[in-house]
Amino acid sequence: MNGKAREIAELMSVPEMLEALGGDVSRDTFYKWRQTGKGPRCFPLPNGELRCRRTDFLDWMDDLYGRAA
């Protein structure tokens, strides 16, 4: 797999992020987090769907864990 293909494969969709959060977070809650700056770093595709680099999502999770400790 070349670099570009690997980079694309490492993008997460909103449903994938919600699943990684255990399935207990609603799509509405996720978007509220985004609006208030509490969600992971994401970017919109031309069709409006959000994507997040897996590394950004994991960094966000680590930060949440660090604040809870």
Protein Blocks (a to p, Z undefined) as FASTA:
>chain_A
ZZklmmmmmpccfklmmmmnoopacfklmmmmmmnopaccddddfkopacddfklmmmmm
mmmmmmmZZ
